[in-house]
Amino acid sequence: MDYLTIKTLHILSATLMFGTGFGTAFYMFFTNRSGNIEAIAVVTRWVARADWWFTTPAVIIQPLSGFWMIRLAGFSLDSVWIVWSLGLYIMAGICWLPVIWLQLKMRDMATLAALKKTTLPDQYWRYEKIWIALGFPAFSGLLVVYWLMVHKPV
């Protein structure tokens, strides 16, 4: 594969990763604010699926295509922008992995509450606070990675 094809794949997967993550977070956050247990159960189920179907493959494609482009372009792995990009990407991943676990637990709690016609347990809302807190550094870090990929500062 040539450099521009890999770059296109890299950009598309970055867009899919960030866009899916931001979009699902937006809908889950505001659906939670609605208090509608049935809606929360549906949205948390689809958020978990979207992360599995779209975000996870993009998370895998990103470093593979990135390292491939680095090799083809002849960049040094110790370039400042590459070191920072990798560090921030890893930080975002460290935030994202518990978010996946939290989303699955929240999905299960919401599904059970919808089936039993009860309120969400307090644990759901504690998990949501952690979910939100982990989202800020993950998304912020990825925004900086985007900037670094475009500008490649020396």
C-alpha positions, 0 to 999 in steps of 0.5 A: 500500500502506498503512503497516501492510501495508508494516510487516508485510512489513518485519517478515516479511522481517526475521524471514526474513532473521535466522531463515534466517541464524541457522538455516543458520549453526547447521546448517552450524557443527554439521555441520562439527563432525561431520566427516561429509564427506557431511553437510557436502556436503549441508548446505553445498549447502542453506545456499547455496540457502537464502541465495539463495532466502530471505535475498537477497530479504529483504535487498533487501526490508528497505531498500525497505520501511524507506525506504517506511515512513520516508517514509509515517511522516514520519521524518527520515532523519537521526534517530539511530535511522535513521542507526544502523540503516542503518549497522549494516545496511550493516556486516552486509551488508559481512560477509554478502557475503564469507560468501556467497562463502565458503559457495559455495567451502566447498560446492564443496570439500565436494562434491568431497571427498564425491565423491572420498571424501577429507578436506576441504582445509585451505583449507575450515577456514581459510574456516570460521574467516573465515565464523565471524568474519564472522558475529558482527558481522553477527548482533550488528549485526542484533540492535541494528537490531531493537532500534532498529526497535522502540524508535526512541530519540530 
